[in-house]
Amino acid sequence: MSAVSPIEARKAEALESFRVRGMPHRRFEHWRYSDLRAVLDAGQVAAAGTAHWQIGEVPDGVEVFDLAKPAPPDWVVKNLGNIGNRPTMEEASLAFAQGGAALRVAKDRKIPQILPLTVSSTGNLRLLIVLEEGACLTLAETHAVDAGLLRNVGVEIALGRGAELTHVRIAPNAPKSFTVEHIAVGEARDARYRAHFANFGSRLSRTELHLVLREEGAEAHISGVNVLGGESHADVTTHIEHAAGKTHSTQQFKHVAGGKSRSAYQGKITVREGANGSDSRQTAKAVLTSTRAEADLKPELIIFADDVKCAHGAAVGDLDAESLFYLRSRGIPEREARRLLVRAFLEEAVAEIGNDELRAAVWRDIEAVLPRALEQAR
């Protein structure tokens, strides 16, 4: 009788954990703004199947493995299911996905071109990204417009010493779908993770990030925008752990909510004992363009170390009345004036995307949804 492979053992463990925990709901503090149990049950998650994925032309220095195939290489066996704390929905994606993509960038390889990754259809999916020591990659993750009932994606990212990953995730409005993605990142010494999450809402949208700066010199710079209209929902929940000293993280999120939409941000920073000299900043701001829209912002700091620099801030409000009056007094129609002010409000977060091509792509998507985001609820 053949022995169970490490990956199959992890899948069995994940399945049992999912059965024990059940669906996440608002009585869990970190799910308080996204009650998944109210709209889905565990049977629907299990029966959702496997989502489709596609990677564009693979450059030299990048290895891609289809997780639906047998005999995974050692680097997949070592990392899949082992990064992060595997919360409920990531357990589900590990247990029920019958495929996914794993990619590795070889040591000291710096990939100049953008690597496009497209996720489509309903179902569960696993993604594994491994950058070896000194490797560099820019990943553009794009989701299909509408996935039907459920798309649940679990992403694991391992960054070796001095590796650098730029990760831009764009999720268009999906009014019929429940979309959940959990991203777990582990960073070695002097590694750097730069990410931008552009969310345009769904029936229930949840993007969750758990990032551990494991060794000195590791950095994480996270930014994002939620631009919502109609009755859409988008929840971004982050947890960055400074596990070693002299680590650095920043977060910059901007939200625009119109119609009857709901936008949420929960950002937690934990500075572990002994992580002296850590530096962490987080900012979240929201503009409500409708009297029936809602924004919930909840930054949090937990510090167990000395000599740290940590700060957080949050603000929710309407567009500045004086600025709106100034533009209208110059002959600009009110709707156009509001659009210009919203663009100016979002600029700081979108400017965090260093790649010109990806930044322009995010702006195109923002412009496409702004008319809905500026509508009043009826």
Backbone torsions as a table, in degrees:
resi	resn	phi	psi	omega
1	MET	NA	124.5	-176.1
2	SER	-72.7	148.2	178.9
3	ALA	-73.3	151.4	177.6
4	VAL	-74.0	133.2	-179.6
5	SER	-69.2	156.5	178.8
6	PRO	-57.2	-38.9	-178.9
7	ILE	-67.9	-43.5	178.3
8	GLU	-63.4	-35.4	176.8
9	ALA	-64.3	-40.8	178.1
10	ARG	-66.6	-38.0	178.0
11	LYS	-64.3	-41.7	178.4
12	ALA	-64.3	-40.3	177.4
13	GLU	-63.8	-41.7	179.6
14	ALA	-64.8	-40.0	179.0
15	LEU	-62.2	-45.5	179.8
16	GLU	-64.5	-40.6	178.9
17	SER	-63.2	-40.9	179.0
18	PHE	-64.5	-40.7	178.9
19	ARG	-63.9	-37.9	-178.5
20	VAL	-72.7	-44.8	-176.0
21	ARG	-73.8	-37.6	-175.3
22	GLY	75.9	-176.1	-177.4
23	MET	-70.8	139.2	175.9
24	PRO	-68.3	148.6	-177.5
25	HIS	-150.3	177.8	-170.2
26	ARG	-70.2	-10.9	174.5
27	ARG	-76.7	-15.2	168.0
28	PHE	-80.2	124.5	-173.3
29	GLU	-54.9	-42.7	-176.6
30	HIS	-79.2	-0.7	173.3
31	TRP	-117.1	20.1	-171.9
32	ARG	-66.2	-24.2	-178.5
33	TYR	-99.7	1.1	-176.2
34	SER	-142.9	88.0	-175.8
35	ASP	-84.7	88.3	-175.5
36	LEU	-70.1	-33.5	-179.2
37	ARG	-64.4	-24.9	-179.6
38	ALA	-72.3	-18.5	-175.1
39	VAL	-121.0	-14.7	-179.3
40	LEU	-139.7	153.6	171.7
41	ASP	-118.7	168.6	-175.4
42	ALA	-61.1	-34.1	179.2
43	GLY	-63.0	-38.4	178.4
44	GLN	-67.3	-36.8	176.8
45	VAL	-64.6	-46.1	-178.7
46	ALA	-63.3	-33.3	-175.8
47	ALA	-92.3	3.4	-173.8
48	ALA	-70.6	-18.1	-179.4
49	GLY	82.2	-159.0	-176.9
50	THR	-118.7	128.8	179.1
51	ALA	-71.9	158.2	179.5
52	HIS	-90.7	151.2	176.1
53	TRP	-140.8	156.1	178.7
54	GLN	-149.6	134.4	176.4
55	ILE	-113.8	137.3	179.5
56	GLY	-68.6	-165.6	-178.1
57	GLU	-55.1	127.0	-175.7
58	VAL	-90.1	118.6	-178.2
59	PRO	-76.7	164.4	175.0
60	ASP	-59.7	139.5	-179.4
61	GLY	96.4	-6.8	178.6
62	VAL	-115.9	128.0	177.1
63	GLU	-108.9	131.7	179.9
64	VAL	-119.2	133.2	177.1
65	PHE	-126.0	131.7	177.6
66	ASP	-82.3	118.3	-176.4
67	LEU	-69.0	-8.4	175.2
68	ALA	-79.2	-12.5	-177.0
69	LYS	-89.5	154.5	177.8
70	PRO	-78.1	172.6	174.6
71	ALA	54.8	62.3	177.7
72	PRO	-66.7	150.8	177.7
73	PRO	-69.0	167.2	-174.7
74	ASP	-59.7	-36.6	-177.2
75	TRP	-68.5	-26.4	174.4
76	VAL	-74.6	-47.5	179.9
77	VAL	-58.0	-40.3	-177.7
78	LYS	-65.8	-37.1	-169.5
79	ASN	-104.5	-33.3	-172.7
80	LEU	-63.7	121.5	180.0
81	GLY	82.1	6.2	-176.3
82	ASN	-114.5	-0.3	-176.6
83	ILE	-106.3	130.6	178.0
84	GLY	83.9	-174.3	-172.8
85	ASN	-97.4	4.1	176.0
86	ARG	46.3	70.0	174.4
87	PRO	-71.3	-177.6	-166.9
88	THR	-54.4	-53.3	-174.3
89	MET	-73.7	-26.9	173.4
90	GLU	-71.2	-35.6	172.6
91	GLU	-58.2	-41.6	-179.8
92	ALA	-63.8	-42.2	-179.6
93	SER	-66.3	-34.5	177.2
94	LEU	-70.4	-39.8	-176.1
95	ALA	-72.9	-38.7	-168.4
96	PHE	-105.9	-18.9	178.9
97	ALA	-70.8	129.0	178.1
98	GLN	-99.0	19.9	179.9
99	GLY	-178.7	-175.1	-178.9
100	GLY	153.9	-172.8	-176.6
101	ALA	-121.6	136.8	171.4
102	ALA	-124.1	131.8	178.7
103	LEU	-135.2	146.0	-178.8
104	ARG	-132.5	136.0	172.9
105	VAL	-105.5	126.4	-174.1
106	ALA	-67.8	161.0	-177.7
107	LYS	-53.5	129.9	175.2
108	ASP	64.9	11.4	176.9
109	ARG	-86.5	126.3	179.4
110	LYS	-110.1	110.1	-174.8
111	ILE	-88.9	113.4	-174.7
112	PRO	-74.7	-31.4	-176.1
113	GLN	-88.7	159.0	176.5
114	ILE	-74.7	134.7	175.3
115	LEU	-98.7	112.1	-178.3
116	PRO	-86.3	133.8	176.2
117	LEU	-126.6	122.6	-179.5
118	THR	-112.6	132.0	176.9
119	VAL	-113.8	130.9	-177.9
120	SER	-144.5	168.4	178.6
121	SER	70.4	174.9	177.2
122	THR	-81.4	167.1	171.8
123	GLY	122.5	178.2	175.5
124	ASN	-94.2	152.6	-177.6
125	LEU	-153.9	145.4	174.1
126	ARG	-115.9	138.6	174.5
127	LEU	-129.4	133.6	177.6
128	LEU	-127.1	128.4	-179.5
129	ILE	-127.1	121.8	-178.8
130	VAL	-123.9	120.2	173.8
131	LEU	-111.5	118.2	180.0
132	GLU	-76.1	176.3	-174.8
133	GLU	-51.3	127.1	175.6
134	GLY	75.4	3.2	-179.0
135	ALA	-77.7	157.9	-178.7
136	CYS	-143.6	133.3	-177.1
137	LEU	-151.0	145.4	169.7
138	THR	-114.2	120.7	-176.8
139	LEU	-114.0	126.0	176.1
140	ALA	-107.8	107.3	-179.1
141	GLU	-100.0	116.6	-177.7
142	THR	-120.3	136.9	179.5
143	HIS	-106.4	148.0	177.8
144	ALA	-64.1	159.6	-173.4
145	VAL	-59.4	-47.1	-178.2
146	ASP	-143.7	132.2	-174.2
147	ALA	-102.8	4.7	-174.3
148	GLY	81.4	-130.1	-173.0
149	LEU	-73.2	-62.2	-171.3
150	LEU	-140.3	135.5	165.2
151	ARG	-128.2	120.1	-176.8
152	ASN	-125.4	111.8	-173.3
153	VAL	-117.2	130.4	172.8
154	GLY	-111.5	124.1	-176.1
155	VAL	-118.1	132.3	174.5
156	GLU	-121.6	133.8	-177.1
157	ILE	-130.2	124.4	176.8
158	ALA	-117.5	119.6	-178.6
159	LEU	-111.9	119.0	178.9
160	GLY	-75.2	179.4	-176.5
161	ARG	-58.3	125.3	178.2
162	GLY	72.2	6.4	179.3
163	ALA	-76.0	155.3	-179.3
164	GLU	-139.2	122.9	177.9
165	LEU	-120.2	126.8	169.4
166	THR	-103.9	123.1	-171.7
167	HIS	-127.6	113.0	177.4
168	VAL	-114.0	120.7	-178.3
169	ARG	-114.0	124.2	-179.2
170	ILE	-119.6	119.9	-179.0
171	ALA	-121.1	99.9	-179.9
172	PRO	-63.2	166.1	178.7
173	ASN	-60.1	129.7	-179.5
174	ALA	-130.6	80.3	-170.3
175	PRO	-65.0	-17.2	-178.8
176	LYS	-98.0	-4.6	-165.0
177	SER	-111.8	156.7	164.1
178	PHE	-107.9	119.0	-175.3
179	THR	-122.7	126.3	-178.8
180	VAL	-131.0	133.0	174.1
181	GLU	-139.6	127.6	175.9
182	HIS	-114.5	128.0	-177.2
183	ILE	-117.7	120.9	177.9
184	ALA	-113.0	128.6	-176.1
185	VAL	-127.8	132.3	171.8
186	GLY	-120.4	129.5	-175.0
187	GLU	-120.2	134.3	174.0
188	ALA	-89.3	-175.3	-176.2
189	ARG	-55.7	132.5	174.8
190	ASP	62.3	13.7	174.5
191	ALA	-76.3	159.4	-177.7
192	ARG	-140.6	129.5	177.6
193	TYR	-119.7	119.7	175.6
194	ARG	-115.9	126.1	-176.4
195	ALA	-138.6	147.0	173.5
196	HIS	-135.2	129.4	-178.8
197	PHE	-115.4	111.8	177.4
198	ALA	-103.0	109.3	-176.4
199	ASN	-114.7	131.1	-179.9
200	PHE	-118.3	15.1	167.2
201	GLY	89.0	159.2	172.7
202	SER	-155.0	-169.8	175.4
203	ARG	-58.4	-41.2	169.2
204	LEU	-150.5	119.4	-178.8
205	SER	-120.7	131.0	-178.9
206	ARG	-136.6	119.3	173.7
207	THR	-116.9	118.9	-175.8
208	GLU	-123.2	135.9	-178.6
209	LEU	-126.2	129.1	171.7
210	HIS	-123.6	115.2	-172.2
211	LEU	-126.4	129.6	-179.6
212	VAL	-117.8	118.2	174.2
213	LEU	-88.1	94.2	-166.4
214	ARG	-81.2	-26.7	-174.9
215	GLU	-135.6	160.5	-176.5
216	GLU	-55.7	144.2	177.7
217	GLY	84.9	-7.4	179.1
218	ALA	-69.6	144.9	-178.3
219	GLU	-134.2	151.2	173.9
220	ALA	-141.5	127.5	179.8
221	HIS	-128.2	106.9	-171.4
222	ILE	-114.6	135.4	174.9
223	SER	-142.4	167.2	178.9
224	GLY	-178.9	164.4	176.3
225	VAL	-135.0	139.8	165.3
226	ASN	-112.8	121.2	177.6
227	VAL	-125.2	109.4	-166.9
228	LEU	-126.7	149.2	172.9
229	GLY	-144.6	-179.4	179.6
230	GLY	60.7	-131.6	178.2
231	GLU	-113.6	27.2	-176.1
232	SER	-74.8	164.5	-174.2
233	HIS	-138.9	139.3	174.6
234	ALA	-149.2	126.1	-178.3
235	ASP	-123.2	122.7	173.9
236	VAL	-113.7	120.1	-179.0
237	THR	-124.3	124.5	-177.2
238	THR	-125.8	148.7	172.2
239	HIS	-140.8	111.6	178.2
240	ILE	-109.1	123.7	179.5
241	GLU	-108.1	122.3	172.4
242	HIS	-89.5	98.5	-176.0
243	ALA	-92.4	-9.3	179.5
244	ALA	-138.4	158.2	-180.0
245	GLY	-72.5	163.9	177.9
246	LYS	57.2	39.6	173.7
247	THR	-107.7	160.3	-170.9
248	HIS	-141.4	133.5	176.2
249	SER	-142.3	147.2	173.5
250	THR	-136.0	148.9	174.8
251	GLN	-137.5	134.7	179.9
252	GLN	-140.8	107.3	-178.1
253	PHE	-124.0	136.4	177.5
254	LYS	-125.8	135.6	-176.3
255	HIS	-126.7	138.7	172.6
256	VAL	-127.4	124.6	-176.7
257	ALA	-129.6	122.3	175.8
258	GLY	-123.3	-178.5	-179.3
259	GLY	59.8	-129.9	176.1
260	LYS	-112.0	27.0	-173.9
261	SER	-76.4	166.1	178.2
262	ARG	-136.2	126.3	178.7
263	SER	-119.5	138.0	-177.6
264	ALA	-136.2	145.8	173.3
265	TYR	-139.0	125.6	171.3
266	GLN	-123.7	115.9	-178.2
267	GLY	-121.5	117.2	-177.7
268	LYS	-116.6	131.9	175.5
269	ILE	-119.7	127.0	175.6
270	THR	-118.1	122.6	173.8
271	VAL	-103.9	108.6	-174.6
272	ARG	-72.0	162.4	177.1
273	GLU	-58.4	131.1	-179.8
274	GLY	90.7	-8.4	-179.6
275	ALA	-84.8	53.0	-176.8
276	ASN	-67.7	145.1	179.5
277	GLY	82.5	10.5	177.8
278	SER	-71.8	150.9	-179.5
279	ASP	-133.0	120.6	-177.0
280	SER	-142.6	134.8	179.2
281	ARG	-134.9	139.5	174.6
282	GLN	-141.8	137.4	-179.8
283	THR	-136.1	135.0	175.8
284	ALA	-138.1	129.6	179.7
285	LYS	-136.0	148.0	-178.8
286	ALA	-137.7	143.6	173.6
287	VAL	-116.6	128.0	176.1
288	LEU	-99.7	121.8	-179.0
289	THR	-102.7	3.3	179.1
290	SER	-140.3	148.5	-179.2
291	THR	-71.0	-14.3	-178.2
292	ARG	-109.5	3.6	174.4
293	ALA	-81.6	160.5	-176.7
294	GLU	-139.4	142.2	174.2
295	ALA	-134.7	130.2	179.7
296	ASP	-120.5	118.3	-177.9
297	LEU	-121.7	129.2	-174.8
298	LYS	-142.2	84.9	173.3
299	PRO	-81.4	149.6	-176.0
300	GLU	-147.7	139.0	177.1
301	LEU	-122.8	133.5	172.6
302	ILE	-130.5	117.6	-170.9
303	ILE	-124.3	124.4	177.8
304	PHE	-119.8	14.2	-175.5
305	ALA	-125.7	174.4	-178.8
306	ASP	-110.3	163.8	174.5
307	ASP	54.4	47.6	179.9
308	VAL	-111.4	157.3	173.7
309	LYS	-118.9	105.8	-179.2
310	CYS	-132.6	136.8	179.0
311	ALA	-149.1	150.0	174.9
312	HIS	-147.9	156.7	179.1
313	GLY	-157.3	152.9	179.5
314	ALA	-149.7	145.4	179.0
315	ALA	-153.4	140.7	177.3
316	VAL	-129.8	135.3	178.4
317	GLY	-170.1	-170.0	177.8
318	ASP	-98.4	173.2	173.7
319	LEU	-63.3	148.1	-177.8
320	ASP	-63.3	121.4	-174.9
321	ALA	-64.8	-38.8	-179.3
322	GLU	-66.5	-41.7	178.6
323	SER	-65.0	-40.0	178.0
324	LEU	-63.6	-43.3	178.2
325	PHE	-62.1	-42.0	-179.1
326	TYR	-60.1	-47.0	-179.3
327	LEU	-65.0	-41.2	179.7
328	ARG	-67.3	-33.2	178.7
329	SER	-68.5	-17.3	176.9
330	ARG	-93.6	11.6	174.9
331	GLY	90.3	9.1	179.5
332	ILE	-85.4	126.4	179.0
333	PRO	-57.8	151.4	-174.1
334	GLU	-57.8	-43.7	-177.4
335	ARG	-62.4	-42.7	178.7
336	GLU	-67.6	-37.2	177.9
337	ALA	-62.6	-41.8	177.7
338	ARG	-64.7	-39.3	178.6
339	ARG	-62.0	-43.2	179.9
340	LEU	-63.9	-40.3	179.8
341	LEU	-68.6	-36.9	177.7
342	VAL	-66.0	-42.6	177.1
343	ARG	-58.8	-44.0	179.4
344	ALA	-63.5	-37.1	178.6
345	PHE	-64.3	-40.3	-177.2
346	LEU	-79.6	-17.9	-171.9
347	GLU	-53.6	-43.9	-175.5
348	GLU	-59.9	-40.1	-179.6
349	ALA	-74.6	-43.3	-178.2
350	VAL	-67.7	-30.9	179.7
351	ALA	-63.8	-15.5	178.2
352	GLU	-68.5	-17.3	177.7
353	ILE	-77.8	112.3	-175.0
354	GLY	-75.2	-27.4	-178.0
355	ASN	-81.2	123.4	-176.1
356	ASP	-61.1	-41.4	-177.7
357	GLU	-64.6	-44.3	-179.5
358	LEU	-71.2	-36.5	177.6
359	ARG	-64.0	-40.9	177.6
360	ALA	-65.1	-37.0	178.6
361	ALA	-64.1	-40.6	177.9
362	VAL	-65.5	-41.5	178.5
363	TRP	-63.3	-37.0	177.9
364	ARG	-62.0	-42.4	179.2
365	ASP	-67.7	-37.3	177.1
366	ILE	-62.0	-46.8	-179.5
367	GLU	-61.1	-34.0	-178.5
368	ALA	-68.2	-33.1	-176.3
369	VAL	-98.3	-10.6	-177.4
370	LEU	-57.4	-39.6	178.5
371	PRO	-56.6	-40.5	177.5
372	ARG	-69.0	-38.9	-177.6
373	ALA	-68.3	-21.9	-178.9
374	LEU	-93.9	-0.1	-179.3
375	GLU	-79.5	141.9	170.9
376	GLN	-78.6	147.8	175.8
377	ALA	-70.2	144.5	179.8
378	ARG	-107.6	NA	NA
